[in-house]
Amino acid sequence: MYDVLIIGSGASGLTLALSLPEHCKIVVLSKAGVSEGSTVYAQGGISAVLDPHDSFESHVEDTLNAGAGLCVEDVVRFTVENGTDSVNWLLEGGVPFTRENKDDVNSPLHLTREGGHSHRRVAHAADASGYAIETSLVSQAQARENITILENHIAIDLLTTRKLGMDSNRCVGAYILDCESNQVSTLQARFSVLATGGASKVYLYTSNPDGASGDGIAMAWRAGCRVTNMEFMQFHPTCLYHPHAKSSLITEAVRGEGGHLLLPDGQRFMHHFDPRAELAPRDIVARAIDHEIKRLGVDCLYLDISHKPREFILEHFPNVHATCQEFGYDMTKEPIPIVPAAHYTCGGVMTNLHGETDVDALYCIGEASYTGLHGANRMASNSLLECIVFGQSASDSISQRLAEPVKELQLPEWDESRVTDSDEHVVITHNWDEIRRFMWDYVGIVRTTKRLARAQHRVDLLLHEIDEYYAHFKVTSDLVELRNLALVAWMIIRSAQRRKESRGLHYTLDYPDADPALADKPTILDPIAAYHP
């Protein structure tokens, strides 16, 4: 039996693993390679108060404004006030953040400004911040004898005492699928932590890697956890538009450093939508781009920073520049084509300040969680901040509970005696494609009551079909993800139907204005009261 099972190997999960005592026996599950999650795709950086002209109050105010009345202020303040220490912890771990003087490691950090921020407060490693952070955390974790990392392993479902027929509801481990051997094992742990990331793969176009299928959110729901604010799915305004440019995000910092959004005729347009123009929060920018694409009937718009010196662009955005060149665009000389794409899940599993969920001994941190930090819209670069702050906060809670006596249980093995191998894998791929298509068409950046009803009808049918398939055939990683993806799609649709207003990332033509009565009122899906398979 392990002390702690961490499902997910991104920034939040590895921060937790590294923050726990070294006598703690830890296992970290990674769906693919240990560095294949969403963290490595984070380009912009981590926001924190690092400049003497900045303040906690300013960062709190900016976050509350971006969250459109649904942030929990105590959580925002807790996160912001721990931000400086979080960046210093990363620096101590060797993360090579960009300095003002690149030749002097003791010079101040170079800070950039992104949408929604009133100050420069985003520490970054050029335009590959997530990669730098993840690489550092992985290296440290691999050097720890008490941390076992299992790559190419996916959690199928959590094991709880309630599922075992007991009155209490404590998480005691999970069923784990080895994706290479396709064998299922039972893994028991005193504490389990969901650090599985978000669910943006539920949409046809996304900046996220293939693994972002909402696994932790779906597993927590099936275990008895409340899930909150799933209608607030953030669409990043600027992903490279090219038929082969999968998951190629163009960092927010391009606009933060003076990039202009342009119509096909070269005109700027953001000032018509918000006085902050390109520096407006992401929901406003994404909606404006979506509006102009639909109004003009074009495939994409453009982002232009070619008016800046070539040396400036290459120094600040070497990886974005290289990606654009790979697809035939030179951002130092010309505008680059962009479209919005699903990017971040602002809702998730409801937790407290220590990552504790409704189920005893089950924690959730990072993008899979709902802490109250992001509200109706996540402000740029607050996500990596949340990962580090809550990874350490969950560590504090678990560390205090390690001395609690826990009885080792005889857990049931995975039963495959009544299932067979499927010879119809096309069912999985077809259902996967259907979900992502109707979610994009009906539950995307702009919604209507009728579109949501269409999506609801389709997802209900698919849930029953997938549930029947799951019951009769041997489990595979694709089936696990499809099952979770369908359930998360249902949550997003149901949450969007309940919010009869437009607020933050949820915009519906039938209720175009915010309802003051719904400020501070999250959308909570209770697994006991609501349908789930």
N, C-alpha and C positions, 0 to 999 in steps of 0.2 A: 504494500500500500504506500502510495506517495503522500507527502504532506500537502502538496499543492499541484493540481493539474491546471495548466494554463493552455487554453484552446486559442491559438493565434500567436504568431511570432513577429508581429509588427512592433511599433514604438511603444504602445501601452503594455503589451504582454511582456516584452523584454525589459522594460523599465521596472515592472513589478518583480520579475525574476531576479534582477540585479539588486533590487532594494531589499529583498527578503534576507534574513540571516543565513550565513553560509552553512549552518548545520541543518538547514531546511532541505528536505529531499523534494526536488522540483522536476516535473516533466513538462516540456513545451511542445505542443503539436503544431505542425506547419502543413497546410494542405498541399503545398508544392515544395519548392526549395525554400530554405529558411528566409531568403531575402526576396521572395516573389510577391509580397503583399502590397497594399496600397501605399504604405509609408514611402517606399522607394520612388513613387511617382510624384510625391509632394515637392514641387519646385520652389515655391515662394520662400517658406521659412517658418519660424516660430515667433509669435508676437509676445513681447514682454516690455516692461518699463525699464529701459536700459540707458536712457538719455537723461541728463540732469534737467532738461527743459520739459520733460514729460512727467506724468504723474499717474498714480493708481487711479485717482478720481477720473482723469481724462480717459484712461483705458476702459474703466467701468462704464462711463457715460457712452462712449462710442459703441461698446458691446450691447448695452441696453437699447440704444437707438436702432442698431442693426436688427436686433431681435424683435422689434415691432410690438412691444408690449407683452411678450410671453416669456422673457427671460426671468429666472429666479434670481433676484438681486443678491441675496446672500451667497449663492453659488458663484455668480459672476465675480463678486468681491473676493471670495476664497480663492478662486482660480487666478485672478489677476495678481493678488498679493503674494501668491506663491510662484509667480512667473519668473521673477528675477533669479530666484534660487534654482529653478528648473534649468534655466539656460546655463547658469554657472556649473550645475551638476553635469550637464552635457559637455561643457568645456573641460571640466576635470577628467571626463572620460575620453577626451581626445578628439571631439568633433571639430573639424577644421573650419569653423565659421570664418567668413570673409572679414578682413580687417580694413580699416581706413587706409593704412599703408600695407600693401600686400607683402612687403619685404620685412616688416617688423611685427613679430608675433605678439608684441606687447602693446601695440597701438590699439586704440578703441575699435570695437566692432563696427563694421559698416552696417548701417541700418537703412532699410528701404521702407517705403510707405505704400500701402495697398488700399483697395477700396473700403470705405467706411472708417478708416483710421484718420484721426486729426493730427497725428504726429508720425514721424519716422520711428517705428518701434519693432520692425521685423528683422530679426537676426537671420542670416542666411549663409549658405555655402555656395557662392555664385548662384546658379539657377538649378542646382541639384541638391537642395538642402535635405530632402527626405532620404536620398541615397547616402549622403554623408552621415546622417544620424543613424540610419539602419545599419550601415556597415560597421560603425563604431560599436553599437549595442550588440550586434551579432558576434563580433570579435571578442568582446568582454564575456558574453554568455558562454561561448565555446571554451573559454579558458577556465570556467568554473567547474570544479569536480562535482558539485552538488546539483548541477543543471544538466538534465538529459534532453536533447532536442531530437524529436522524431519527425523527420521530413516525410512528405508524401503520405501523411495520415490525416484522415478527416473524421471528425466526430459525427456519429449518426444521431444519437440522442443522449440526453442526460438521464442518469439513474437517480431516482429520488426514493425516499422511504415511503412516500404516498403511493408511488407506482408499485412498491413491493408489498402494499396492503397494510401499511402502518398508519396510525392516526396523524403523526407528525409529517412535516414536509421538509426534509433535509436532503440536500444534494450529496450523494455519496460517490459520484464518479460518472463514467460515461461509457457507451459502446463506441469502439474505435475501429474504423476500417483502414487497413493497410492498402493504399491505392495500387501498389505494385503487385502484391500477392492476391488481393481481393479477399483477404481473410479478416474476419471480425474478431476482436478481442474485447474483454471486459476489463476496464481500468478503474480501480478504486482509489479514491483520494479523500483526504480529510476536508480539503477545501478545493472548490473548482472555480475557475475564472474564465468568463467569456471575453475574449479580446479579438473577436473575429472580424471586425471591420463592418462596413456598411452593406447596402443592398442596391447600389446603383445599377448592377447588372440586370435588374428587372426592366430596364429601359433599352430600347434598340440602340441608341447612341449614348455612349458613356466614356468618361475619361478613366474609368476604373479598370483594373485587371480582371481577368475572367473569374477569379475567386470571390468577387464581391457579391455573393448571392444571398446575403442576409441570414446565414446559417445560425449565428448566435441568437439573433432576435427570434427566429422560429423555434429553436430549441428551448429557449427560456419561456416562451409562450406555452409550449406544450408541457413544460415542467410546472407551470402555475404562476408565472410572473406577469404583472401588468406591463403593457407596451403603450408608449405615449407619443403623441405628435407625429405620427407617421405620414401625415399629409404634407409635411414640410420637407420635400426632397429638393435639394439645391442643384440647380443647373449651372455649371460653370459657363460663363458667357463666351469664352474663347478657346475652342479646340480647333486644331488645324483641320481644314476641310480638304479631304482628299480620299478617294475611294480605298486607298491602301494605308492610310494614316491612322491605324487603330490605336486608340487611347493616347493620342498625341496632344496633350494639354499645352496651351500657351500660357505661361504663368501670369498671374495677376500683376506681377511686378513690371511687366512690359508697359502696362497702362500707368502703373505707379511712377515709372520713370519717364513719362511723357508721351507714351504711345497714343495715337488717335484712332478712333473707330470711324470707318468711312463707309458710305454707300458705294455702289458700283461706279457711280459717276465721280467719285472722289470727294463728295461733300461730307463734312462732319454732321452728326445728327443728335448726339447725346444731350446737348444743351436744350433740346426741345422737350426732353423727358425729365431732366433733373438739373438743378443749378450746379451740382458737383460734376456734371458731365461724365467723363470716363472714370472718375473716382467715386461714383455713386456705389452703394452696396450691390452685391452680385445679383440679387433678385431683380432690381430695377434695370440693370444693364442687360441681363439675359432676356427680360420681357421686352425691352426696347428693340433688341436685335431680332427677336422672334417676330415682333410686330412689323418691323421693316421688311424682313424676308417675306412674310405673308402678303404685306401690302404691295410689294413690288413683284411678287411671284418669281423670286430668284432663289438660287440654291444656297447662297452664302453672302456674307458681307466681308469687310476687310479691316485688318489691324495694321497700322503703319507707324513705325518708329524710325524709318529711314532718314528722317530729318536730323537725327542725332549722329554724331561722329561714328564712323565705322569702328574705331578703337573702343569707344564707349560701349557699343553694342556687343562686341566680341568679349569684352572684359566682364560685362554684367550677365550676358545670356549666351554663353558658349554652347550649351547643350541644346537650347531652343534653336539657335542658329544652325547647328549641325543637323538637327532633325529636319528643319525646313529645307536645307540644301539637299538632304537625302531625297526629298520629294519634288525638287526642282525649283525651289523658291529661295531667293537671297534677301533676307530681311534687312540687310544693310543698304539695299538699293531699291526695294519695292515693297508695297503692301503685301501682306499674306492673307489668304482666304481663311475665314473662320466661321464656325457655327457654335451654338450652345450645345452642351451635352450634360447628361446626368452626372453629378459629381460627388455629392455628399448627402448622407442621411442624417438630418438634424434630429429626428426622433429616434426612439429605440427603447431598450429595456429600462424601466424606471428604477433608479438607484438613489442612494443618499450620498453624502459627501465622502463616504469611504468606499463607494462602489458596491455596497450591499444591496441585494435585490429582495423581492418578497419571499424567496426561498432560502431557508437557513443554509449557511455555508456555501452559497452560490453568489459570486461577484460578477459584475460586468463593468468593463472599462473601455474607453476609447469610443470609436464611432458607433459601435453596437449599442452603446448606452444612451439613455436620456438622463442627463444630470440637471437640466434647466439652464445650462450655460448659453446655448445657442438660440433658444426661443424659436421664433418663426423664421429666422434666417441667420446662418452662421457668418460671422465676420471673418474675413480672410486671415489665415494663419493662426486663428484661435484653436484649430483642431489639434495640431501637434502640441500646442500648449496643454490642452486638455489631456492628451495621452500621457504626458510626463507627470503632470500634477496629480492626476487620479491614479496613475500607476503607483506612485509613491504613497498616496493616501490609502489605497487598498492594502499596500504592503504594511503600513502602520497598523491597520485593523487586524489583518491576518496574523501578524507577528505577536500581537497581544493575545490572540486566541490559541496560539500553538500549544500552550500548556494545558488546554482543556482535554480531559480524557475522552477518547472516542473509541467505541467498540468496533472492531473489524467485523464486517458482515460477510456472510456467504452469499455472494451476488449470483443471480442466474446467468448462465452462459447464453450467448446469442443463439436463437433457435431457427435453423434453416431446414428443419425436417419436412415442412409442408410447402416449400417453395421450389421453383425450378429456374433454370437459366432461361432468360428471355431470348427469343429469336426475332423480336420486333423492336430493335433499338430505335427504329425510325419514330416510334411513338414518343420517345423522350425528346429527340431533336425537334420533332414537329411541335410538340407542346411548348418546349422552350422558346422556339421562334414565335409561336402564336402569342404567348404571354408578353414577350418584349415588344412585339408590334402593336398590340392593342393598348398596352400601357403607354407607349409613345404617342399613339394617335388620340387616346381618350383621357389619359391621366397625366399629361405632360405639363408644359409651362403654363398654358391657358386651358382651363377646364370649364365644363358646363354640366348642369344637372343631368341632361340627356346623355352626354358622353360618359359620365360616371355610371349611369344605369346600364349602359351597354357593356361597359367594362365589368360591372358587377355580375351581370348575367353570364358572361363568358368565364369569369374566374370561378364562379360557383360550379359550373359544369366541369371545368378542368380539375378542380380540387377533388371532386368525387372520382373522376377518371384516374387521376394520379394516385389517390389513396387505394383504389382497387388494384392498380398495377403494383404498388408498393407491397400490398398484402400477398401477392401471388408469385412474385419473381425475386430472385436473388438480388440483394442490394449492390449497387455500384456507386461510384462517386458521382456520376452524372445524375443518377436517380436521386441520391441524397440532396444534391443541389437543386434539382427541379422541384422536389417536394417542398424544400424551404422557400424557393423563389415564388412558387404559387401562393404559399401561405402569406408571405410578406406582401405580395401584390394585393391580396385580399385585405390586408391591414391598411395599406395605403389608400385603397379605394374606399373602404368603410370609414376611415378617418376623414377623408376628403368630403364624403357625403354628409358627415355630421357637422362639419364646419360651414355654416351658412353665412359666410362673409368672405371678403378677400383680405388677407393679412400676410405680410412677408412673402414667403415662397408659394403660398396657396392663393392662386388667383382664379376666380370663377366669374364668367360673364353674367351669370344670373344674380350674383351678389357682389357687385364690383367695389363696394365700399367696405371699410372696416366697421364692425359693430362695437361701439365702446363697451357694451355690456359683456363682450367676450374677451376683453383684455384680462390678462392674468388667469385665463381659463384654458388649461391644456386639454387636449383630446385624449382621454384615457380609455383604452380597450381592456376590459377585465376578462381574462380567460375563463373565469367561472360563469360569467353571464353571457358571453358571446359565443357564437358558433366557431368551432375549429375541428378539423378532422382528427 
